[in-house]
Amino acid sequence: MSEKFIRDIFYYRDYYLDFFDDLKPEVKKKFNWTLQLIATLDRVPEKYFKHLTNTSGLYEIRVEVGSNIYRVFSFFDKGKLIILANGFQKKSQKTPANEIELAEKIKKQYFDEKSK
């Protein structure tokens, strides 16, 4: 069964990959499954991919394994290209402001570099 990709996913620098490398195998497997879902489904359930309000177009990729919750911030470039930024393990109800600030900084850095 070959699935058609309707979105491309790009790992900007090593932000996502550094986060991914430290994860347990079952969490890595769930992230890979979730990214495939985002790349191939026309309408991705908000449970896995959600727009963050009060940001400059950031999205949150959400993964749960057991009682552990993980998040990776991302944003769009050219419509169907998703850029992955920083990731973290969520330990409280509220998303840490410093993680959102870092994602905003990464997004700005990405577009600044691209415009050069």
Backbone hydrogen bonds in HBPLUS format (Angstrom, degrees):
<---DONOR---> <-ACCEPTOR-->    atom                        ^
c    i                          cat <-CA-CA->   ^        H-A-AA   ^      H-
h    n   atom  resd res      DA  || num        DHA   H-A  angle D-A-AA Bond
n    s   type  num  typ     dist DA aas  dist angle  dist       angle   num
A0006-ILE N   A0039-ALA O   2.77 MM  33  5.83 155.5  1.83 162.0 169.4     1
A0007-ARG N   A0039-ALA O   3.10 MM  32  4.62 141.8  2.25 138.2 137.2     2
A0008-ASP N   A0080-LYS O   2.89 MM  72  6.29 155.6  1.95 155.7 163.9     3
A0082-ILE N   A0008-ASP O   2.76 MM  74  6.06 175.3  1.76 163.7 164.6     4
A0010-PHE N   A0082-ILE O   2.80 MM  72  6.10 161.3  1.83 167.8 170.9     5
A0084-LEU N   A0010-PHE O   2.89 MM  74  6.16 169.2  1.90 168.2 169.6     6
A0018-ASP N   A0014-ASP O   2.82 MM   4  5.66 161.2  1.86 152.2 155.0     7
A0020-PHE N   A0016-TYR O   2.78 MM   4  6.02 163.4  1.81 158.5 164.0     8
A0021-ASP N   A0017-LEU O   2.91 MM   4  5.98 156.4  1.96 146.1 151.2     9
A0022-ASP N   A0019-PHE O   3.28 MM   3  5.73 140.5  2.45 107.3 116.6    10
A0023-LEU N   A0020-PHE O   3.08 MM   3  5.43 165.5  2.11 115.8 120.3    11
A0027-VAL N   A0024-LYS O   2.97 MM   3  5.37 128.5  2.24 111.2 125.0    12
A0028-LYS N   A0024-LYS O   2.99 MM   4  6.31 158.7  2.04 157.7 164.7    13
A0029-LYS N   A0025-PRO O   2.97 MM   4  6.18 158.3  2.02 149.1 154.6    14
A0030-LYS N   A0026-GLU O   3.18 MM   4  6.33 152.9  2.26 133.9 140.5    15
A0031-PHE N   A0027-VAL O   2.89 MM   4  6.18 154.6  1.95 150.6 157.9    16
A0032-ASN N   A0028-LYS O   2.91 MM   4  6.17 162.3  1.94 153.1 157.7    17
A0033-TRP N   A0029-LYS O   2.98 MM   4  6.20 156.4  2.03 145.1 151.8    18
A0034-THR N   A0030-LYS O   2.87 MM   4  6.05 158.5  1.91 146.4 152.5    19
A0035-LEU N   A0031-PHE O   2.84 MM   4  6.06 162.3  1.88 155.3 159.6    20
A0036-GLN N   A0032-ASN O   3.02 MM   4  6.19 151.9  2.10 143.3 150.8    21
A0037-LEU N   A0033-TRP O   2.99 MM   4  6.27 151.2  2.07 144.4 152.6    22
A0038-ILE N   A0034-THR O   2.96 MM   4  6.29 157.9  2.01 150.7 155.9    23
A0039-ALA N   A0035-LEU O   2.94 MM   4  6.13 148.6  2.04 142.9 151.7    24
A0040-THR N   A0036-GLN O   2.98 MM   4  6.07 136.8  2.17 144.6 154.9    25
A0041-LEU N   A0037-LEU O   2.88 MM   4  5.60 161.1  1.91 154.8 157.0    26
A0048-TYR N   A0045-PRO O   2.98 MM   3  5.83 159.7  2.02 123.8 128.3    27
A0049-PHE N   A0045-PRO O   3.27 MM   4  6.50 150.3  2.37 143.0 151.4    28
A0062-ARG N   A0048-TYR O   2.88 MM  14  4.73 159.9  1.92 122.7 129.1    29
A0050-LYS N   A0060-GLU O   2.96 MM  10  5.22 163.1  1.99 144.0 148.4    30
A0060-GLU N   A0050-LYS O   2.72 MM  10  5.22 158.9  1.76 149.6 156.5    31
A0052-LEU N   A0058-LEU O   2.91 MM   6  5.68 177.5  1.91 152.1 151.3    32
A0059-TYR N   A0074-SER O   2.75 MM  15  5.09 158.7  1.79 149.1 150.7    33
A0074-SER N   A0059-TYR O   2.83 MM  15  5.09 147.3  1.94 144.4 148.0    34
A0061-ILE N   A0072-VAL O   2.74 MM  11  5.06 171.2  1.75 155.4 158.6    35
A0072-VAL N   A0061-ILE O   3.01 MM  11  5.06 145.7  2.13 137.8 146.7    36
A0063-VAL N   A0070-TYR O   3.02 MM   7  5.15 164.7  2.05 149.0 148.7    37
A0070-TYR N   A0063-VAL O   2.77 MM   7  5.15 166.6  1.79 163.2 165.8    38
A0065-VAL N   A0068-ASN O   2.95 MM   3  5.34 158.9  1.99 149.7 156.6    39
A0068-ASN N   A0065-VAL O   3.03 MM   3  5.34 154.8  2.09 133.2 132.3    40
A0090-LYS N   A0069-ILE O   2.74 MM  21  5.35 149.6  1.83 139.5 149.1    41
A0071-ARG N   A0088-PHE O   2.90 MM  17  5.55 165.0  1.93 167.9 172.2    42
A0088-PHE N   A0071-ARG O   2.87 MM  17  5.55 150.6  1.96 155.9 163.7    43
A0073-PHE N   A0086-ASN O   2.87 MM  13  5.70 163.6  1.90 172.9 171.3    44
A0085-ALA N   A0073-PHE O   2.78 MM  12  5.34 165.1  1.81 160.0 155.8    45
A0075-PHE N   A0083-ILE O   3.05 MM   8  5.36 143.6  2.18 138.9 150.1    46
A0083-ILE N   A0075-PHE O   2.76 MM   8  5.36 174.7  1.76 169.8 170.4    47
A0077-ASP N   A0081-LEU O   2.75 MM   4  5.15 150.6  1.84 152.0 158.9    48
A0081-LEU N   A0077-ASP O   3.24 MM   4  5.15 136.8  2.44 148.2 157.1    49
A0080-LYS N   A0078-LYS O   2.73 MM   2  5.95 133.2  1.95 118.6 103.2    50
A0099-GLU N   A0096-PRO O   3.10 MM   3  5.48 133.6  2.33 105.7 117.3    51
A0100-ILE N   A0096-PRO O   3.34 MM   4  6.79 153.5  2.41 147.7 154.8    52
A0101-GLU N   A0097-ALA O   2.87 MM   4  6.14 161.5  1.91 154.8 160.4    53
A0102-LEU N   A0098-ASN O   2.98 MM   4  6.09 152.4  2.06 136.7 143.9    54
A0103-ALA N   A0099-GLU O   3.01 MM   4  6.26 158.0  2.06 143.6 149.3    55
A0104-GLU N   A0100-ILE O   2.92 MM   4  6.21 156.2  1.98 151.3 157.8    56
A0105-LYS N   A0101-GLU O   2.95 MM   4  6.19 153.1  2.02 146.0 153.5    57
A0106-ILE N   A0102-LEU O   2.86 MM   4  6.14 156.9  1.91 153.0 159.4    58
A0107-LYS N   A0103-ALA O   2.93 MM   4  6.12 159.3  1.97 148.5 154.0    59
A0108-LYS N   A0104-GLU O   3.01 MM   4  6.25 160.8  2.05 147.2 151.9    60
A0109-GLN N   A0105-LYS O   2.90 MM   4  6.11 161.5  1.93 148.9 154.5    61
A0110-TYR N   A0106-ILE O   2.86 MM   4  6.07 158.2  1.91 151.3 157.0    62
A0111-PHE N   A0107-LYS O   3.09 MM   4  6.38 167.7  2.10 154.9 156.3    63
A0112-ASP N   A0108-LYS O   2.83 MM   4  5.97 152.8  1.90 151.0 159.7    64
A0113-GLU N   A0109-GLN O   2.92 MM   4  6.06 164.5  1.94 151.4 155.0    65
A0114-LYS N   A0110-TYR O   2.97 MM   4  6.15 155.8  2.03 145.4 153.0    66
A0115-SER N   A0111-PHE O   3.05 MM   4  6.11 142.9  2.19 138.5 146.5    67
A0116-LYS N   A0113-GLU O   3.22 MM   3  5.47 156.6  2.28 104.9 112.0    68
